Amino acid sequence: ITTIEGIGSDGKLHPLQRAFLDQGAFQCGYCTPGMILMAKALLERNPNPSKEEIRDFMAGNICRCTSYVEIVRAVRQAARRNRKRKKD
């Protein structure tokens, strides 16, 4: 079982954690671990998801504090960074 604490390495944030911070994709933090872990599972299956695919995959996680727009942006940012890192 992977928890939110287990996805970073060497004291550094996972790219999804960084993207959620960059995009302001959380407020209270209650749903954030679940959102990030769901996004991680999505990107492992589909490294280049569309906005629609992200929304569909994340539909089981509910956030009452923030806009899903920022969450989708964060997932897309992490996907872009992952693809760029694999190219380099």
PDB file of N, CA, C and O in Angstrom, chain B, residues numbered from 101:
ATOM      1  N   ILE B 101       0.854  -1.172   0.000  1.00  0.00           N
ATOM      2  CA  ILE B 101       0.000   0.000   0.000  1.00  0.00           C
ATOM      3  C   ILE B 101       0.897   1.231   0.000  1.00  0.00           C
ATOM      4  O   ILE B 101       1.792   1.365   0.835  1.00  0.00           O
ATOM      5  N   THR B 102       0.647   2.107  -0.932  1.00  0.00           N
ATOM      6  CA  THR B 102       1.397   3.359  -1.010  1.00  0.00           C
ATOM      7  C   THR B 102       0.559   4.471  -0.410  1.00  0.00           C
ATOM      8  O   THR B 102      -0.606   4.651  -0.766  1.00  0.00           O
ATOM      9  N   THR B 103       1.160   5.209   0.497  1.00  0.00           N
ATOM     10  CA  THR B 103       0.493   6.367   1.088  1.00  0.00           C
ATOM     11  C   THR B 103       1.115   7.631   0.520  1.00  0.00           C
ATOM     12  O   THR B 103       2.119   7.573  -0.190  1.00  0.00           O
ATOM     13  N   ILE B 104       0.526   8.755   0.828  1.00  0.00           N
ATOM     14  CA  ILE B 104       1.046  10.033   0.344  1.00  0.00           C
ATOM     15  C   ILE B 104       2.474  10.260   0.828  1.00  0.00           C
ATOM     16  O   ILE B 104       3.276  10.880   0.129  1.00  0.00           O
ATOM     17  N   GLU B 105       2.794   9.762   2.017  1.00  0.00           N
ATOM     18  CA  GLU B 105       4.143   9.924   2.553  1.00  0.00           C
ATOM     19  C   GLU B 105       5.166   9.098   1.784  1.00  0.00           C
ATOM     20  O   GLU B 105       6.363   9.378   1.852  1.00  0.00           O
ATOM     21  N   GLY B 106       4.711   8.087   1.057  1.00  0.00           N
ATOM     22  CA  GLY B 106       5.623   7.190   0.368  1.00  0.00           C
ATOM     23  C   GLY B 106       5.902   7.526  -1.078  1.00  0.00           C
ATOM     24  O   GLY B 106       6.624   6.779  -1.739  1.00  0.00           O
ATOM     25  N   ILE B 107       5.363   8.614  -1.601  1.00  0.00           N
ATOM     26  CA  ILE B 107       5.573   8.865  -3.032  1.00  0.00           C
ATOM     27  C   ILE B 107       6.717   9.823  -3.329  1.00  0.00           C
ATOM     28  O   ILE B 107       7.223   9.827  -4.451  1.00  0.00           O
ATOM     29  N   GLY B 108       7.137  10.621  -2.382  1.00  0.00           N
ATOM     30  CA  GLY B 108       8.291  11.488  -2.589  1.00  0.00           C
ATOM     31  C   GLY B 108       9.565  10.685  -2.405  1.00  0.00           C
ATOM     32  O   GLY B 108       9.517   9.518  -2.016  1.00  0.00           O
ATOM     33  N   SER B 109      10.703  11.303  -2.681  1.00  0.00           N
ATOM     34  CA  SER B 109      11.968  10.607  -2.466  1.00  0.00           C
ATOM     35  C   SER B 109      13.023  11.587  -1.982  1.00  0.00           C
ATOM     36  O   SER B 109      13.056  12.746  -2.396  1.00  0.00           O
ATOM     37  N   ASP B 110      13.874  11.105  -1.107  1.00  0.00           N
ATOM     38  CA  ASP B 110      14.982  11.908  -0.580  1.00  0.00           C
ATOM     39  C   ASP B 110      14.522  13.256  -0.038  1.00  0.00           C
ATOM     40  O   ASP B 110      15.213  14.262  -0.197  1.00  0.00           O
ATOM     41  N   GLY B 111      13.363  13.273   0.598  1.00  0.00           N
ATOM     42  CA  GLY B 111      12.857  14.510   1.176  1.00  0.00           C
ATOM     43  C   GLY B 111      12.305  15.498   0.163  1.00  0.00           C
ATOM     44  O   GLY B 111      11.967  16.627   0.519  1.00  0.00           O
ATOM     45  N   LYS B 112      12.207  15.086  -1.099  1.00  0.00           N
ATOM     46  CA  LYS B 112      11.680  15.961  -2.152  1.00  0.00           C
ATOM     47  C   LYS B 112      10.238  15.580  -2.457  1.00  0.00           C
ATOM     48  O   LYS B 112       9.834  14.425  -2.316  1.00  0.00           O
ATOM     49  N   LEU B 113       9.487  16.567  -2.873  1.00  0.00           N
ATOM     50  CA  LEU B 113       8.098  16.321  -3.249  1.00  0.00           C
ATOM     51  C   LEU B 113       8.016  15.542  -4.556  1.00  0.00           C
ATOM     52  O   LEU B 113       8.858  15.697  -5.440  1.00  0.00           O
ATOM     53  N   HIS B 114       7.007  14.718  -4.662  1.00  0.00           N
ATOM     54  CA  HIS B 114       6.686  14.041  -5.916  1.00  0.00           C
ATOM     55  C   HIS B 114       6.218  15.121  -6.901  1.00  0.00           C
ATOM     56  O   HIS B 114       5.665  16.130  -6.465  1.00  0.00           O
ATOM     57  N   PRO B 115       6.420  14.942  -8.208  1.00  0.00           N
ATOM     58  CA  PRO B 115       5.962  15.951  -9.174  1.00  0.00           C
ATOM     59  C   PRO B 115       4.482  16.321  -9.030  1.00  0.00           C
ATOM     60  O   PRO B 115       4.114  17.471  -9.267  1.00  0.00           O
ATOM     61  N   LEU B 116       3.643  15.379  -8.652  1.00  0.00           N
ATOM     62  CA  LEU B 116       2.228  15.713  -8.442  1.00  0.00           C
ATOM     63  C   LEU B 116       2.040  16.596  -7.219  1.00  0.00           C
ATOM     64  O   LEU B 116       1.227  17.520  -7.242  1.00  0.00           O
ATOM     65  N   GLN B 117       2.777  16.324  -6.160  1.00  0.00           N
ATOM     66  CA  GLN B 117       2.693  17.178  -4.972  1.00  0.00           C
ATOM     67  C   GLN B 117       3.130  18.598  -5.324  1.00  0.00           C
ATOM     68  O   GLN B 117       2.488  19.567  -4.919  1.00  0.00           O
ATOM     69  N   ARG B 118       4.217  18.719  -6.073  1.00  0.00           N
ATOM     70  CA  ARG B 118       4.718  20.035  -6.499  1.00  0.00           C
ATOM     71  C   ARG B 118       3.678  20.724  -7.372  1.00  0.00           C
ATOM     72  O   ARG B 118       3.428  21.918  -7.206  1.00  0.00           O
ATOM     73  N   ALA B 119       3.072  19.995  -8.294  1.00  0.00           N
ATOM     74  CA  ALA B 119       2.079  20.584  -9.197  1.00  0.00           C
ATOM     75  C   ALA B 119       0.847  21.062  -8.432  1.00  0.00           C
ATOM     76  O   ALA B 119       0.301  22.120  -8.744  1.00  0.00           O
ATOM     77  N   PHE B 120       0.405  20.300  -7.438  1.00  0.00           N
ATOM     78  CA  PHE B 120      -0.739  20.732  -6.630  1.00  0.00           C
ATOM     79  C   PHE B 120      -0.405  22.029  -5.899  1.00  0.00           C
ATOM     80  O   PHE B 120      -1.255  22.913  -5.792  1.00  0.00           O
ATOM     81  N   LEU B 121       0.808  22.152  -5.400  1.00  0.00           N
ATOM     82  CA  LEU B 121       1.222  23.410  -4.759  1.00  0.00           C
ATOM     83  C   LEU B 121       1.271  24.545  -5.777  1.00  0.00           C
ATOM     84  O   LEU B 121       0.734  25.626  -5.536  1.00  0.00           O
ATOM     85  N   ASP B 122       1.916  24.294  -6.913  1.00  0.00           N
ATOM     86  CA  ASP B 122       2.066  25.328  -7.946  1.00  0.00           C
ATOM     87  C   ASP B 122       0.721  25.853  -8.433  1.00  0.00           C
ATOM     88  O   ASP B 122       0.574  27.051  -8.675  1.00  0.00           O
ATOM     89  N   GLN B 123      -0.257  24.971  -8.576  1.00  0.00           N
ATOM     90  CA  GLN B 123      -1.558  25.341  -9.136  1.00  0.00           C
ATOM     91  C   GLN B 123      -2.582  25.756  -8.085  1.00  0.00           C
ATOM     92  O   GLN B 123      -3.707  26.114  -8.433  1.00  0.00           O
ATOM     93  N   GLY B 124      -2.216  25.713  -6.815  1.00  0.00           N
ATOM     94  CA  GLY B 124      -3.171  26.058  -5.763  1.00  0.00           C
ATOM     95  C   GLY B 124      -4.357  25.109  -5.759  1.00  0.00           C
ATOM     96  O   GLY B 124      -5.502  25.529  -5.597  1.00  0.00           O
ATOM     97  N   ALA B 125      -4.069  23.817  -5.939  1.00  0.00           N
ATOM     98  CA  ALA B 125      -5.119  22.817  -6.117  1.00  0.00           C
ATOM     99  C   ALA B 125      -5.606  22.210  -4.804  1.00  0.00           C
ATOM    100  O   ALA B 125      -6.138  21.101  -4.796  1.00  0.00           O
ATOM    101  N   PHE B 126      -5.433  22.908  -3.726  1.00  0.00           N
ATOM    102  CA  PHE B 126      -5.948  22.433  -2.445  1.00  0.00           C
ATOM    103  C   PHE B 126      -6.134  23.618  -1.519  1.00  0.00           C
ATOM    104  O   PHE B 126      -5.533  24.674  -1.715  1.00  0.00           O
ATOM    105  N   GLN B 127      -6.961  23.437  -0.518  1.00  0.00           N
ATOM    106  CA  GLN B 127      -7.119  24.460   0.512  1.00  0.00           C
ATOM    107  C   GLN B 127      -6.978  23.839   1.889  1.00  0.00           C
ATOM    108  O   GLN B 127      -6.030  24.141   2.613  1.00  0.00           O
ATOM    109  N   CYS B 128      -7.905  22.983   2.254  1.00  0.00           N
ATOM    110  CA  CYS B 128      -7.859  22.439   3.617  1.00  0.00           C
ATOM    111  C   CYS B 128      -6.903  21.256   3.731  1.00  0.00           C
ATOM    112  O   CYS B 128      -6.391  20.988   4.818  1.00  0.00           O
ATOM    113  N   GLY B 129      -6.655  20.552   2.649  1.00  0.00           N
ATOM    114  CA  GLY B 129      -5.748  19.414   2.663  1.00  0.00           C
ATOM    115  C   GLY B 129      -6.406  18.085   2.977  1.00  0.00           C
ATOM    116  O   GLY B 129      -5.751  17.044   2.919  1.00  0.00           O
ATOM    117  N   TYR B 130      -7.680  18.100   3.306  1.00  0.00           N
ATOM    118  CA  TYR B 130      -8.367  16.866   3.686  1.00  0.00           C
ATOM    119  C   TYR B 130      -8.416  15.857   2.530  1.00  0.00           C
ATOM    120  O   TYR B 130      -8.131  14.677   2.731  1.00  0.00           O
ATOM    121  N   CYS B 131      -8.768  16.307   1.342  1.00  0.00           N
ATOM    122  CA  CYS B 131      -8.902  15.392   0.207  1.00  0.00           C
ATOM    123  C   CYS B 131      -7.626  15.282  -0.621  1.00  0.00           C
ATOM    124  O   CYS B 131      -7.530  14.417  -1.492  1.00  0.00           O
ATOM    125  N   THR B 132      -6.656  16.136  -0.366  1.00  0.00           N
ATOM    126  CA  THR B 132      -5.461  16.216  -1.206  1.00  0.00           C
ATOM    127  C   THR B 132      -4.713  14.895  -1.342  1.00  0.00           C
ATOM    128  O   THR B 132      -4.363  14.530  -2.464  1.00  0.00           O
ATOM    129  N   PRO B 133      -4.448  14.157  -0.263  1.00  0.00           N
ATOM    130  CA  PRO B 133      -3.730  12.890  -0.448  1.00  0.00           C
ATOM    131  C   PRO B 133      -4.447  11.935  -1.408  1.00  0.00           C
ATOM    132  O   PRO B 133      -3.810  11.313  -2.258  1.00  0.00           O
ATOM    133  N   GLY B 134      -5.752  11.823  -1.272  1.00  0.00           N
ATOM    134  CA  GLY B 134      -6.513  10.955  -2.169  1.00  0.00           C
ATOM    135  C   GLY B 134      -6.478  11.444  -3.601  1.00  0.00           C
ATOM    136  O   GLY B 134      -6.358  10.647  -4.532  1.00  0.00           O
ATOM    137  N   MET B 135      -6.581  12.748  -3.782  1.00  0.00           N
ATOM    138  CA  MET B 135      -6.520  13.326  -5.129  1.00  0.00           C
ATOM    139  C   MET B 135      -5.167  13.033  -5.775  1.00  0.00           C
ATOM    140  O   MET B 135      -5.101  12.614  -6.931  1.00  0.00           O
ATOM    141  N   ILE B 136      -4.102  13.255  -5.030  1.00  0.00           N
ATOM    142  CA  ILE B 136      -2.760  13.046  -5.576  1.00  0.00           C
ATOM    143  C   ILE B 136      -2.528  11.572  -5.899  1.00  0.00           C
ATOM    144  O   ILE B 136      -1.976  11.251  -6.951  1.00  0.00           O
ATOM    145  N   LEU B 137      -2.939  10.682  -5.018  1.00  0.00           N
ATOM    146  CA  LEU B 137      -2.742   9.256  -5.277  1.00  0.00           C
ATOM    147  C   LEU B 137      -3.594   8.770  -6.447  1.00  0.00           C
ATOM    148  O   LEU B 137      -3.155   7.913  -7.213  1.00  0.00           O
ATOM    149  N   MET B 138      -4.800   9.304  -6.594  1.00  0.00           N
ATOM    150  CA  MET B 138      -5.620   8.956  -7.762  1.00  0.00           C
ATOM    151  C   MET B 138      -4.968   9.478  -9.040  1.00  0.00           C
ATOM    152  O   MET B 138      -4.931   8.781 -10.055  1.00  0.00           O
ATOM    153  N   ALA B 139      -4.457  10.703  -8.987  1.00  0.00           N
ATOM    154  CA  ALA B 139      -3.789  11.275 -10.154  1.00  0.00           C
ATOM    155  C   ALA B 139      -2.546  10.460 -10.513  1.00  0.00           C
ATOM    156  O   ALA B 139      -2.259  10.249 -11.691  1.00  0.00           O
ATOM    157  N   LYS B 140      -1.826  10.013  -9.516  1.00  0.00           N
ATOM    158  CA  LYS B 140      -0.638   9.175  -9.750  1.00  0.00           C
ATOM    159  C   LYS B 140      -1.038   7.887 -10.462  1.00  0.00           C
ATOM    160  O   LYS B 140      -0.378   7.476 -11.417  1.00  0.00           O
ATOM    161  N   ALA B 141      -2.107   7.253 -10.007  1.00  0.00           N
ATOM    162  CA  ALA B 141      -2.594   6.029 -10.654  1.00  0.00           C
ATOM    163  C   ALA B 141      -3.000   6.304 -12.101  1.00  0.00           C
ATOM    164  O   ALA B 141      -2.720   5.500 -12.990  1.00  0.00           O
ATOM    165  N   LEU B 142      -3.654   7.428 -12.335  1.00  0.00           N
ATOM    166  CA  LEU B 142      -4.049   7.792 -13.696  1.00  0.00           C
ATOM    167  C   LEU B 142      -2.824   7.951 -14.585  1.00  0.00           C
ATOM    168  O   LEU B 142      -2.779   7.394 -15.681  1.00  0.00           O
ATOM    169  N   LEU B 143      -1.828   8.709 -14.122  1.00  0.00           N
ATOM    170  CA  LEU B 143      -0.651   8.973 -14.954  1.00  0.00           C
ATOM    171  C   LEU B 143       0.181   7.717 -15.193  1.00  0.00           C
ATOM    172  O   LEU B 143       0.888   7.628 -16.197  1.00  0.00           O
ATOM    173  N   GLU B 144       0.107   6.760 -14.297  1.00  0.00           N
ATOM    174  CA  GLU B 144       0.789   5.482 -14.535  1.00  0.00           C
ATOM    175  C   GLU B 144       0.103   4.712 -15.660  1.00  0.00           C
ATOM    176  O   GLU B 144       0.761   3.972 -16.390  1.00  0.00           O
ATOM    177  N   ARG B 145      -1.194   4.875 -15.806  1.00  0.00           N
ATOM    178  CA  ARG B 145      -1.961   4.198 -16.862  1.00  0.00           C
ATOM    179  C   ARG B 145      -1.980   4.993 -18.160  1.00  0.00           C
ATOM    180  O   ARG B 145      -1.972   4.428 -19.254  1.00  0.00           O
ATOM    181  N   ASN B 146      -2.005   6.310 -18.018  1.00  0.00           N
ATOM    182  CA  ASN B 146      -2.135   7.190 -19.177  1.00  0.00           C
ATOM    183  C   ASN B 146      -1.254   8.414 -18.942  1.00  0.00           C
ATOM    184  O   ASN B 146      -1.663   9.335 -18.235  1.00  0.00           O
ATOM    185  N   PRO B 147      -0.059   8.440 -19.517  1.00  0.00           N
ATOM    186  CA  PRO B 147       0.861   9.544 -19.246  1.00  0.00           C
ATOM    187  C   PRO B 147       0.470  10.883 -19.881  1.00  0.00           C
ATOM    188  O   PRO B 147       1.089  11.908 -19.596  1.00  0.00           O
ATOM    189  N   ASN B 148      -0.550  10.877 -20.735  1.00  0.00           N
ATOM    190  CA  ASN B 148      -0.967  12.111 -21.399  1.00  0.00           C
ATOM    191  C   ASN B 148      -2.496  12.207 -21.431  1.00  0.00           C
ATOM    192  O   ASN B 148      -3.095  12.198 -22.507  1.00  0.00           O
ATOM    193  N   PRO B 149      -3.126  12.299 -20.262  1.00  0.00           N
ATOM    194  CA  PRO B 149      -4.592  12.329 -20.241  1.00  0.00           C
ATOM    195  C   PRO B 149      -5.151  13.688 -20.663  1.00  0.00           C
ATOM    196  O   PRO B 149      -4.538  14.732 -20.441  1.00  0.00           O
ATOM    197  N   SER B 150      -6.314  13.641 -21.269  1.00  0.00           N
ATOM    198  CA  SER B 150      -7.028  14.877 -21.597  1.00  0.00           C
ATOM    199  C   SER B 150      -7.703  15.407 -20.332  1.00  0.00           C
ATOM    200  O   SER B 150      -7.759  14.721 -19.312  1.00  0.00           O
ATOM    201  N   LYS B 151      -8.209  16.626 -20.413  1.00  0.00           N
ATOM    202  CA  LYS B 151      -8.949  17.190 -19.280  1.00  0.00           C
ATOM    203  C   LYS B 151     -10.145  16.308 -18.926  1.00  0.00           C
ATOM    204  O   LYS B 151     -10.425  16.064 -17.752  1.00  0.00           O
ATOM    205  N   GLU B 152     -10.833  15.842 -19.940  1.00  0.00           N
ATOM    206  CA  GLU B 152     -12.002  14.979 -19.736  1.00  0.00           C
ATOM    207  C   GLU B 152     -11.609  13.670 -19.053  1.00  0.00           C
ATOM    208  O   GLU B 152     -12.292  13.217 -18.134  1.00  0.00           O
ATOM    209  N   GLU B 153     -10.519  13.070 -19.497  1.00  0.00           N
ATOM    210  CA  GLU B 153     -10.061  11.817 -18.880  1.00  0.00           C
ATOM    211  C   GLU B 153      -9.680  12.030 -17.417  1.00  0.00           C
ATOM    212  O   GLU B 153      -9.950  11.177 -16.571  1.00  0.00           O
ATOM    213  N   ILE B 154      -9.058  13.156 -17.125  1.00  0.00           N
ATOM    214  CA  ILE B 154      -8.701  13.462 -15.733  1.00  0.00           C
ATOM    215  C   ILE B 154      -9.969  13.601 -14.898  1.00  0.00           C
ATOM    216  O   ILE B 154     -10.083  12.993 -13.834  1.00  0.00           O
ATOM    217  N   ARG B 155     -10.919  14.397 -15.378  1.00  0.00           N
ATOM    218  CA  ARG B 155     -12.171  14.593 -14.634  1.00  0.00           C
ATOM    219  C   ARG B 155     -12.897  13.269 -14.407  1.00  0.00           C
ATOM    220  O   ARG B 155     -13.390  13.009 -13.309  1.00  0.00           O
ATOM    221  N   ASP B 156     -12.961  12.435 -15.441  1.00  0.00           N
ATOM    222  CA  ASP B 156     -13.639  11.141 -15.310  1.00  0.00           C
ATOM    223  C   ASP B 156     -12.940  10.250 -14.289  1.00  0.00           C
ATOM    224  O   ASP B 156     -13.598   9.633 -13.451  1.00  0.00           O
ATOM    225  N   PHE B 157     -11.623  10.179 -14.353  1.00  0.00           N
ATOM    226  CA  PHE B 157     -10.869   9.304 -13.458  1.00  0.00           C
ATOM    227  C   PHE B 157     -10.960   9.771 -12.013  1.00  0.00           C
ATOM    228  O   PHE B 157     -11.009   8.954 -11.093  1.00  0.00           O
ATOM    229  N   MET B 158     -10.982  11.079 -11.815  1.00  0.00           N
ATOM    230  CA  MET B 158     -10.976  11.649 -10.472  1.00  0.00           C
ATOM    231  C   MET B 158     -12.386  11.806  -9.889  1.00  0.00           C
ATOM    232  O   MET B 158     -12.538  12.307  -8.775  1.00  0.00           O
ATOM    233  N   ALA B 159     -13.398  11.391 -10.616  1.00  0.00           N
ATOM    234  CA  ALA B 159     -14.788  11.636 -10.211  1.00  0.00           C
ATOM    235  C   ALA B 159     -15.141  11.066  -8.842  1.00  0.00           C
ATOM    236  O   ALA B 159     -16.044  11.584  -8.185  1.00  0.00           O
ATOM    237  N   GLY B 160     -14.467  10.030  -8.399  1.00  0.00           N
ATOM    238  CA  GLY B 160     -14.770   9.434  -7.103  1.00  0.00           C
ATOM    239  C   GLY B 160     -14.248  10.213  -5.915  1.00  0.00           C
ATOM    240  O   GLY B 160     -14.624   9.931  -4.777  1.00  0.00           O
ATOM    241  N   ASN B 161     -13.388  11.190  -6.160  1.00  0.00           N
ATOM    242  CA  ASN B 161     -12.838  12.022  -5.086  1.00  0.00           C
ATOM    243  C   ASN B 161     -13.567  13.357  -5.073  1.00  0.00           C
ATOM    244  O   ASN B 161     -13.648  14.043  -6.093  1.00  0.00           O
ATOM    245  N   ILE B 162     -14.089  13.713  -3.929  1.00  0.00           N
ATOM    246  CA  ILE B 162     -14.864  14.946  -3.815  1.00  0.00           C
ATOM    247  C   ILE B 162     -14.090  15.977  -3.012  1.00  0.00           C
ATOM    248  O   ILE B 162     -13.534  15.679  -1.955  1.00  0.00           O
ATOM    249  N   CYS B 163     -14.066  17.188  -3.532  1.00  0.00           N
ATOM    250  CA  CYS B 163     -13.438  18.314  -2.840  1.00  0.00           C
ATOM    251  C   CYS B 163     -14.475  19.428  -2.752  1.00  0.00           C
ATOM    252  O   CYS B 163     -15.045  19.837  -3.763  1.00  0.00           O
ATOM    253  N   ARG B 164     -14.710  19.903  -1.563  1.00  0.00           N
ATOM    254  CA  ARG B 164     -15.684  20.977  -1.365  1.00  0.00           C
ATOM    255  C   ARG B 164     -15.020  22.344  -1.219  1.00  0.00           C
ATOM    256  O   ARG B 164     -15.707  23.364  -1.165  1.00  0.00           O
ATOM    257  N   CYS B 165     -13.704  22.372  -1.157  1.00  0.00           N
ATOM    258  CA  CYS B 165     -13.008  23.633  -0.863  1.00  0.00           C
ATOM    259  C   CYS B 165     -12.515  24.375  -2.097  1.00  0.00           C
ATOM    260  O   CYS B 165     -12.554  25.604  -2.136  1.00  0.00           O
ATOM    261  N   THR B 166     -12.063  23.658  -3.082  1.00  0.00           N
ATOM    262  CA  THR B 166     -11.395  24.304  -4.203  1.00  0.00           C
ATOM    263  C   THR B 166     -12.085  23.933  -5.507  1.00  0.00           C
ATOM    264  O   THR B 166     -12.975  23.083  -5.541  1.00  0.00           O
ATOM    265  N   SER B 167     -11.669  24.564  -6.537  1.00  0.00           N
ATOM    266  CA  SER B 167     -12.212  24.305  -7.864  1.00  0.00           C
ATOM    267  C   SER B 167     -11.493  23.114  -8.488  1.00  0.00           C
ATOM    268  O   SER B 167     -10.281  22.960  -8.339  1.00  0.00           O
ATOM    269  N   TYR B 168     -12.228  22.300  -9.168  1.00  0.00           N
ATOM    270  CA  TYR B 168     -11.615  21.172  -9.863  1.00  0.00           C
ATOM    271  C   TYR B 168     -10.737  21.646 -11.012  1.00  0.00           C
ATOM    272  O   TYR B 168      -9.897  20.888 -11.497  1.00  0.00           O
ATOM    273  N   VAL B 169     -10.916  22.873 -11.452  1.00  0.00           N
ATOM    274  CA  VAL B 169     -10.092  23.428 -12.523  1.00  0.00           C
ATOM    275  C   VAL B 169      -8.621  23.374 -12.121  1.00  0.00           C
ATOM    276  O   VAL B 169      -7.775  22.966 -12.917  1.00  0.00           O
ATOM    277  N   GLU B 170      -8.314  23.782 -10.896  1.00  0.00           N
ATOM    278  CA  GLU B 170      -6.929  23.773 -10.427  1.00  0.00           C
ATOM    279  C   GLU B 170      -6.391  22.354 -10.294  1.00  0.00           C
ATOM    280  O   GLU B 170      -5.214  22.106 -10.560  1.00  0.00           O
ATOM    281  N   ILE B 171      -7.236  21.436  -9.891  1.00  0.00           N
ATOM    282  CA  ILE B 171      -6.812  20.037  -9.765  1.00  0.00           C
ATOM    283  C   ILE B 171      -6.464  19.477 -11.143  1.00  0.00           C
ATOM    284  O   ILE B 171      -5.435  18.819 -11.302  1.00  0.00           O
ATOM    285  N   VAL B 172      -7.307  19.731 -12.132  1.00  0.00           N
ATOM    286  CA  VAL B 172      -7.032  19.268 -13.495  1.00  0.00           C
ATOM    287  C   VAL B 172      -5.749  19.913 -14.006  1.00  0.00           C
ATOM    288  O   VAL B 172      -4.926  19.238 -14.625  1.00  0.00           O
ATOM    289  N   ARG B 173      -5.567  21.196 -13.759  1.00  0.00           N
ATOM    290  CA  ARG B 173      -4.327  21.875 -14.174  1.00  0.00           C
ATOM    291  C   ARG B 173      -3.104  21.235 -13.533  1.00  0.00           C
ATOM    292  O   ARG B 173      -2.075  21.056 -14.184  1.00  0.00           O
ATOM    293  N   ALA B 174      -3.219  20.897 -12.268  1.00  0.00           N
ATOM    294  CA  ALA B 174      -2.092  20.283 -11.556  1.00  0.00           C
ATOM    295  C   ALA B 174      -1.736  18.932 -12.166  1.00  0.00           C
ATOM    296  O   ALA B 174      -0.557  18.623 -12.342  1.00  0.00           O
ATOM    297  N   VAL B 175      -2.733  18.135 -12.483  1.00  0.00           N
ATOM    298  CA  VAL B 175      -2.468  16.821 -13.078  1.00  0.00           C
ATOM    299  C   VAL B 175      -1.835  16.991 -14.449  1.00  0.00           C
ATOM    300  O   VAL B 175      -0.900  16.269 -14.794  1.00  0.00           O
ATOM    301  N   ARG B 176      -2.330  17.929 -15.227  1.00  0.00           N
ATOM    302  CA  ARG B 176      -1.748  18.166 -16.560  1.00  0.00           C
ATOM    303  C   ARG B 176      -0.319  18.686 -16.448  1.00  0.00           C
ATOM    304  O   ARG B 176       0.541  18.305 -17.243  1.00  0.00           O
ATOM    305  N   GLN B 177      -0.057  19.551 -15.471  1.00  0.00           N
ATOM    306  CA  GLN B 177       1.305  20.048 -15.257  1.00  0.00           C
ATOM    307  C   GLN B 177       2.245  18.894 -14.916  1.00  0.00           C
ATOM    308  O   GLN B 177       3.336  18.795 -15.479  1.00  0.00           O
ATOM    309  N   ALA B 178       1.834  18.034 -14.013  1.00  0.00           N
ATOM    310  CA  ALA B 178       2.668  16.887 -13.632  1.00  0.00           C
ATOM    311  C   ALA B 178       2.891  15.963 -14.826  1.00  0.00           C
ATOM    312  O   ALA B 178       3.991  15.441 -15.008  1.00  0.00           O
ATOM    313  N   ALA B 179       1.864  15.760 -15.635  1.00  0.00           N
ATOM    314  CA  ALA B 179       2.000  14.909 -16.819  1.00  0.00           C
ATOM    315  C   ALA B 179       3.023  15.499 -17.784  1.00  0.00           C
ATOM    316  O   ALA B 179       3.868  14.778 -18.313  1.00  0.00           O
ATOM    317  N   ARG B 180       2.946  16.814 -18.014  1.00  0.00           N
ATOM    318  CA  ARG B 180       3.916  17.473 -18.906  1.00  0.00           C
ATOM    319  C   ARG B 180       5.331  17.328 -18.369  1.00  0.00           C
ATOM    320  O   ARG B 180       6.253  17.010 -19.120  1.00  0.00           O
ATOM    321  N   ARG B 181       5.508  17.559 -17.071  1.00  0.00           N
ATOM    322  CA  ARG B 181       6.842  17.447 -16.470  1.00  0.00           C
ATOM    323  C   ARG B 181       7.370  16.021 -16.549  1.00  0.00           C
ATOM    324  O   ARG B 181       8.556  15.810 -16.805  1.00  0.00           O
ATOM    325  N   ASN B 182       6.502  15.048 -16.332  1.00  0.00           N
ATOM    326  CA  ASN B 182       6.928  13.648 -16.428  1.00  0.00           C
ATOM    327  C   ASN B 182       7.374  13.312 -17.841  1.00  0.00           C
ATOM    328  O   ASN B 182       8.394  12.649 -18.030  1.00  0.00           O
ATOM    329  N   ARG B 183       6.613  13.768 -18.841  1.00  0.00           N
ATOM    330  CA  ARG B 183       6.989  13.497 -20.234  1.00  0.00           C
ATOM    331  C   ARG B 183       8.300  14.181 -20.575  1.00  0.00           C
ATOM    332  O   ARG B 183       9.149  13.596 -21.246  1.00  0.00           O
ATOM    333  N   LYS B 184       8.472  15.416 -20.119  1.00  0.00           N
ATOM    334  CA  LYS B 184       9.709  16.154 -20.390  1.00  0.00           C
ATOM    335  C   LYS B 184      10.897  15.466 -19.729  1.00  0.00           C
ATOM    336  O   LYS B 184      11.962  15.338 -20.333  1.00  0.00           O
ATOM    337  N   ARG B 185      10.712  15.027 -18.491  1.00  0.00           N
ATOM    338  CA  ARG B 185      11.794  14.364 -17.763  1.00  0.00           C
ATOM    339  C   ARG B 185      12.197  13.069 -18.470  1.00  0.00           C
ATOM    340  O   ARG B 185      13.380  12.731 -18.511  1.00  0.00           O
ATOM    341  N   LYS B 186      11.236  12.349 -19.020  1.00  0.00           N
ATOM    342  CA  LYS B 186      11.542  11.100 -19.721  1.00  0.00           C
ATOM    343  C   LYS B 186      12.265  11.359 -21.035  1.00  0.00           C
ATOM    344  O   LYS B 186      13.072  10.539 -21.471  1.00  0.00           O
ATOM    345  N   LYS B 187      11.979  12.505 -21.675  1.00  0.00           N
ATOM    346  CA  LYS B 187      12.670  12.875 -22.914  1.00  0.00           C
ATOM    347  C   LYS B 187      14.135  13.191 -22.652  1.00  0.00           C
ATOM    348  O   LYS B 187      15.022  12.795 -23.407  1.00  0.00           O
ATOM    349  N   ASP B 188      14.367  13.924 -21.548  1.00  0.00           N
ATOM    350  CA  ASP B 188      15.729  14.386 -21.229  1.00  0.00           C
ATOM    351  C   ASP B 188      16.567  13.266 -20.779  1.00  0.00           C
ATOM    352  O   ASP B 188      17.742  13.460 -20.466  1.00  0.00           O
TER     353      ASP B 188
END
